[in-house]
């Protein structure tokens, strides 16, 4: 092969990968928006969420702005709807009252945009500027649509009415998982400077020095969380921070979202179906304040974001940081519960192939895990390609979640990927695991 052929071959492989990811992602969007009728699509199922038809046209509008207009330099498809689908200009609670594209028009619009993207993809030179280097802009749009797909999945969980989504149950446990794992003191590399589709808040790679700590080998389960409820955890302000107790009181929190008393036990509603709460599954639909209170009751704390990432990425054999707990290769169905393959978290021990070298399980998939950290830029952070992706959210208002959920796609989930939300939010697929400082005899044992 000549040297001139090599880059062309690489570019063609990248084009094929981009096309496959765009198509795979759009198929998921179609599933989520075609599972319900037009009335369901245009209704607001919760003031926390957009009507599904808004999300549908919004993903098309972002694709048009970045890929058709910016990357492709093409004429606008629908300049007139930019403001309608600007997430910063239109709060979620107001979106149902906007003159949104009806479902037929929204589908036609996103289809037209996608045709133009496939047309321009053939002529893209991936070396022209940073926005398209290694296909970044296309990867950003794939991740954006997948993130909205997860948001639409959360909207499905909030909608009333009969079940419309189906999936097989997740795998049963294959191994017994320890209670907790010691992570020894020392430096590790946090973040990335090399992952081509990593977003700005994941960058750059930098060294973080951590003392020894102990982290739960699995997310906190429904069984453990039921113990907290049974012990009066929701009624005892000792376990709650000041803001947490205020929120628990004002919102009337007594159990995770979508739970109800069922005889002597509990049941939960999952996408239109009620079933008894299963003790060995990770608890899901808890807010940060609930996670913080449980940890205090259990004599633990939430891990910092750096502690979570070291547990997920650090390889004690080499000292390097991996992309995932199991290595650098992309997740498969053997590694983690991702991509809406199943519609709830898998029981603890279901994914031994996804464990870290230290034996920490289910860090990727199942439930987003609250950390104690507020959302900040890594040292050396540079906003790219625009401040509104991450930087405008930096500060004390948001807490960081890590690891992805059963509703997160593999394209939008890495050991470095960072999610963030308000500490009161629990309509998302959020859970947690606990940590503690290592005792002196553990740290030096």
C-alpha positions in Angstrom: 0.0 0.0 0.0 1.4 3.4 -0.9 1.5 6.2 1.6 -1.2 8.2 -0.3 -3.6 5.3 0.0 -3.2 4.9 3.7 -5.0 8.0 4.9 -7.8 7.4 2.3 -8.3 4.0 3.7 -8.4 5.4 7.3 -10.8 8.1 6.2 -13.1 5.6 4.6 -13.1 3.4 7.7 -14.0 6.5 9.8 -16.8 7.5 7.4 -18.2 3.9 7.6 -18.1 4.0 11.4 -19.8 7.4 11.5 -22.5 6.3 9.2 -23.1 3.2 11.2 -23.3 5.1 14.5 -25.7 7.7 13.0 -28.0 5.0 11.7 -27.8 2.9 14.9 -28.7 6.0 17.0 -31.5 7.0 14.7 -33.1 3.6 14.9 -33.2 4.0 18.7 -34.8 7.4 18.4 -37.4 5.9 16.0 -38.2 3.1 18.5 -38.8 5.6 21.3 -40.9 8.0 19.2 -42.9 5.4 17.2 -43.9 3.3 20.3 -46.6 5.9 21.2 -49.3 7.7 19.2 -49.2 11.4 18.1 -51.1 12.5 21.2 -48.6 10.9 23.5 -45.8 12.4 21.5 -47.1 16.0 21.8 -48.2 15.7 25.5 -46.0 16.8 28.4 -45.7 13.7 30.7 -44.0 15.7 33.5 -43.0 19.4 33.9 -39.4 18.0 34.3 -39.5 16.7 30.7 -40.1 18.0 27.2 -42.8 16.5 25.0 -41.2 13.7 23.1 -41.8 15.5 19.8 -39.7 18.4 21.0 -36.7 16.1 21.7 -37.2 14.5 18.2 -37.0 17.9 16.3 -34.3 19.2 18.7 -31.9 16.4 17.8 -32.4 17.2 14.1 -31.9 20.9 14.7 -28.6 20.3 16.5 -27.5 18.0 13.7 -28.5 20.7 11.2 -26.6 23.5 13.1 -23.4 21.6 13.5 -23.1 19.2 10.6 -25.2 20.7 7.8 -24.4 24.4 8.4 -21.1 24.5 10.2 -19.2 21.4 9.0 -20.9 21.2 5.6 -21.2 24.9 4.9 -24.7 24.2 3.4 -27.8 26.4 3.3 -30.2 26.1 6.3 -33.0 23.6 6.1 -35.2 25.4 8.6 -33.7 28.6 9.9 -37.1 29.6 11.3 -37.2 26.9 14.0 -33.8 27.5 15.6 -35.2 29.4 18.6 -38.0 26.9 19.2 -35.5 24.1 19.7 -32.8 26.1 21.6 -32.6 24.3 25.0 -31.2 27.5 26.6 -34.0 29.8 25.3 -36.9 27.4 26.0 -37.3 25.9 29.6 -38.7 22.4 29.6 -41.9 23.5 31.4 -42.8 26.0 28.6 -42.1 23.7 25.6 -45.6 22.3 25.3 -47.0 25.8 24.6 -44.6 26.5 21.7 -45.7 26.1 18.1 -43.7 22.9 17.8 -43.5 20.9 14.5 -46.2 18.3 14.7 -45.0 14.6 14.5 -45.3 14.2 10.7 -43.3 17.4 10.1 -40.8 16.7 12.8 -40.0 13.2 11.2 -39.8 14.8 7.7 -37.4 17.5 9.1 -35.0 15.1 10.8 -35.0 12.9 7.8 -34.1 15.8 5.4 -31.3 16.8 7.7 -29.9 13.3 7.9 -30.0 13.0 4.1 -27.9 16.1 3.8 -25.5 14.8 6.4 -24.9 11.6 4.5 -24.4 13.6 1.4 -21.8 15.8 2.8 -20.1 13.0 4.8 -18.6 11.6 1.6 -16.6 14.8 1.0 -15.3 15.5 4.5 -11.6 15.8 5.0 -11.0 14.8 8.6 -7.9 16.9 8.8 -9.3 20.4 7.9 -9.9 21.7 11.4 -10.2 20.6 15.0 -14.0 20.3 14.8 -13.8 17.5 12.3 -10.5 15.9 13.4 -11.1 12.2 13.8 -14.8 12.8 13.1 -15.3 14.7 16.4 -18.3 16.8 15.3 -20.1 13.6 14.1 -19.3 11.9 17.3 -20.6 14.8 19.3 -23.9 14.7 17.4 -24.2 10.9 17.9 -23.6 11.4 21.6 -26.1 14.3 21.7 -28.8 12.2 20.1 -28.1 9.2 22.4 -28.3 11.5 25.4 -31.7 12.7 24.3 -32.7 9.1 23.7 -32.0 8.4 27.3 -33.9 11.5 28.3 -36.8 10.2 26.2 -36.6 6.8 27.9 -36.9 8.6 31.3 -40.0 10.4 29.8 -41.4 6.9 28.9 -40.9 5.9 32.6 -42.9 8.9 33.7 -45.8 8.5 31.3 -49.1 7.0 32.4 -50.9 4.3 30.5 -50.2 0.8 29.4 -46.7 -0.4 28.7 -45.3 0.2 25.2 -41.6 -0.7 25.6 -40.4 -4.3 25.8 -37.0 -5.9 26.4 -35.7 -9.1 27.9 -34.7 -9.1 31.6 -31.1 -8.5 32.4 -28.8 -11.5 33.1 -28.9 -13.2 36.5 -25.9 -13.0 38.9 -22.9 -15.1 37.9 -20.6 -14.4 40.8 -20.8 -13.4 44.4 -19.5 -9.8 44.8 -17.5 -8.7 47.9 -18.8 -5.9 50.1 -16.0 -3.4 49.5 -12.6 -3.0 47.9 -9.5 -1.2 49.1 -8.0 1.2 46.5 -4.4 1.9 47.5 -2.9 5.4 47.9 -1.0 6.9 44.9 -1.4 8.8 41.7 -3.5 8.0 38.7 -4.4 9.7 35.4 -7.8 11.2 35.4 -9.5 12.4 32.2 -8.2 12.0 28.7 -6.4 13.9 26.1 -6.5 11.1 23.4 -10.0 9.7 23.2 -11.1 11.2 19.9 -14.8 11.6 20.7 -14.3 12.6 24.4 -16.1 15.9 25.2 -14.5 19.0 26.5 -15.3 18.3 30.2 -13.4 15.0 30.0 -10.2 16.7 29.0 -7.3 17.0 29.5 -5.6 14.0 31.1 -4.0 15.0 34.4 -2.4 13.3 37.4 -4.4 13.1 40.7 -2.9 11.9 43.9 -5.3 10.2 46.3 -4.9 8.7 49.7 -6.1 5.1 50.2 -9.8 4.6 50.4 -12.4 1.9 50.4 -15.3 1.8 47.9 -18.3 -0.5 47.6 -17.7 -3.4 45.2 -21.2 -2.8 43.7 -23.9 -0.1 43.7 -26.1 0.1 46.8 -29.0 -2.4 46.3 -32.7 -2.2 46.8 -32.3 -4.6 49.8 -29.8 -2.3 51.5 -31.9 0.7 50.7 -35.0 -0.9 52.2 -33.1 -1.3 55.4 -32.5 2.4 55.5 -36.2 3.0 54.9 -37.2 0.5 57.6 -34.8 2.0 60.1 -36.6 5.4 59.7 -34.0 6.9 57.6 -36.4 9.3 55.9 -37.7 10.5 59.3 -34.4 11.2 61.0 -32.8 14.6 60.2 -29.5 13.3 61.7 -28.7 11.6 58.4 -29.6 14.5 56.1 -27.8 17.7 55.3 -29.7 21.0 55.9 -30.6 21.5 52.3 -31.3 17.7 52.0 -33.7 17.6 54.9 -35.5 20.7 53.6 -35.9 19.1 50.2 -37.0 15.8 51.7 -39.7 17.6 53.8 -40.9 19.9 51.0 -41.0 17.1 48.4 -42.5 14.6 50.8 -39.8 12.0 50.0 -40.4 8.6 51.7 -38.9 6.1 49.2 -37.3 6.1 45.8 -39.3 7.5 42.9 -41.8 4.9 41.4 -42.0 2.8 44.6 -45.1 2.1 46.5 -46.0 0.0 49.6 -47.1 -3.5 48.6 -48.4 -5.5 51.6 -45.4 -6.0 53.9 -43.0 -5.0 51.2 -42.5 -2.7 48.2 -43.3 -2.6 44.5 -42.0 -0.5 41.8 -43.4 0.7 38.5 -41.1 0.2 35.5 -42.3 1.4 32.1 -46.0 0.8 32.9 -45.6 -2.5 34.8 -45.7 -3.0 38.5 -43.6 -5.7 40.1 -42.2 -6.5 43.6 -38.9 -4.8 44.4 -36.0 -7.2 43.9 -33.4 -6.9 46.7 -30.3 -7.7 44.7 -30.7 -5.0 42.0 -29.1 -1.6 42.4 -31.5 1.0 43.7 -32.5 3.5 41.0 -34.4 6.8 40.9 -32.9 8.4 44.0 -31.7 11.9 44.2 -28.3 13.1 45.5 -29.7 14.1 48.9 -31.2 10.6 49.4 -27.8 9.0 48.5 -26.0 11.3 50.9 -28.4 10.5 53.7 -28.2 6.7 53.1 -24.4 7.0 53.2 -24.4 8.9 56.5 -26.8 6.3 58.0 -24.5 3.5 56.8 -21.4 5.2 58.3 -20.0 5.9 54.9 -19.9 8.8 52.4 -20.3 9.2 48.7 -17.1 8.8 46.7 -15.5 11.9 45.1 -15.5 11.9 41.3 -11.8 11.2 41.3 -12.2 8.2 43.7 -14.9 6.8 41.4 -12.7 7.2 38.3 -9.7 5.7 39.9 -11.7 2.7 40.9 -13.1 2.4 37.4 -9.9 3.0 35.3 -6.7 2.5 37.3 -4.8 -0.7 36.4 -2.7 -1.7 39.5 -0.5 -3.9 37.3 0.7 -1.1 35.0 -0.3 2.1 36.7 -2.1 3.3 33.6 -5.7 4.4 33.2 -7.9 2.3 31.0 -10.9 3.5 28.9 -13.1 1.1 30.9 -12.8 -1.1 34.0 -12.1 -4.2 31.8 -9.7 -2.6 29.4 -9.7 -0.3 26.3 -12.2 -2.2 24.1 -15.7 -1.0 23.6 -18.5 -2.5 25.9 -20.3 -5.6 24.8 -23.4 -7.3 26.3 -21.0 -9.4 28.4 -19.4 -6.3 30.0 -22.3 -4.0 31.0 -26.0 -3.3 31.0 -26.1 -0.4 28.5 -28.1 0.8 25.5 -31.6 0.0 26.6 -30.8 -3.6 25.9 -32.7 -4.2 29.2 -35.2 -1.9 30.9 -33.9 -2.0 34.5 -30.7 -2.5 36.4 -29.1 -6.0 36.5 -28.7 -7.7 39.8 -25.3 -7.4 41.5 -22.9 -10.0 40.1 -24.4 -10.2 36.6 -21.4 -8.8 34.8 -18.1 -10.4 36.0 -16.4 -9.6 32.7 -17.0 -5.9 33.4 -15.3 -5.7 36.7 -12.1 -3.7 37.3 -8.8 -5.4 38.2 -9.4 -4.6 41.9 -12.8 -6.3 41.7 -15.1 -3.4 41.6 -18.3 -4.4 39.7 -20.9 -2.7 37.6 -19.2 0.7 37.4 -20.4 1.0 33.8 -24.1 0.8 33.0 -27.1 -0.2 35.3 -27.4 3.1 37.2 -25.7 6.5 37.0 -23.8 6.9 40.2 -23.9 10.1 42.2 -20.6 11.4 43.5 -19.9 14.0 46.2 -18.3 16.3 43.7 -19.7 19.5 42.2 -19.2 20.0 38.4 -16.0 21.8 37.6 -13.5 21.8 34.7 -10.4 19.6 34.9 -7.2 21.6 35.4 -6.3 23.0 31.9 -10.0 22.8 30.8 -10.7 24.5 27.4 -14.3 24.9 26.2 -14.8 23.2 22.8 -16.6 23.6 20.5 -18.8 26.0 22.5 -19.1 27.2 26.1 -22.7 26.1 26.4 -21.8 22.4 26.3 -20.2 22.3 29.8 -18.7 25.5 31.0 -21.9 27.4 31.7 -22.9 24.6 34.1 -19.7 24.7 36.2 -20.2 25.7 39.9 -21.9 24.5 43.0 -25.4 23.9 41.6 -24.8 20.5 40.0 -23.4 17.2 41.3 -21.5 14.8 39.1 -22.8 11.4 38.1 -20.6 8.7 36.6 -20.8 5.4 34.8 -24.0 5.5 32.7 -27.2 3.5 33.2 -29.1 0.8 31.4 -30.5 3.6 29.3 -27.1 5.0 28.3 -25.6 4.1 25.0 -22.1 2.9 24.7 -21.2 5.9 22.5 -22.0 8.2 25.4 -20.4 6.2 28.1 -16.7 5.9 29.0 -14.6 5.7 32.1 -14.0 9.5 31.7 -17.6 10.4 30.7 -19.2 13.0 33.1 -22.9 13.6 33.7 -24.2 16.3 36.0 -27.6 17.2 37.4 -29.3 19.1 40.3 -29.1 17.2 43.6 -32.9 17.1 43.8 -33.3 15.2 40.5 -34.4 11.6 40.5 -36.4 11.1 37.4 -33.1 10.1 35.8 -31.7 6.6 36.1 -29.6 7.4 39.2 -28.2 5.3 42.0 -24.9 5.3 43.9 -22.3 3.4 45.8 -20.6 4.4 49.0 -17.0 4.9 50.0 -15.0 5.6 53.2 -11.5 6.6 54.1 -9.1 3.7 54.6 -8.2 3.0 58.2 -4.4 3.2 59.0 -4.0 -0.5 59.3 -5.7 -1.0 55.9 -3.8 1.8 54.2 -0.4 0.4 55.2 -1.4 -3.3 55.3 
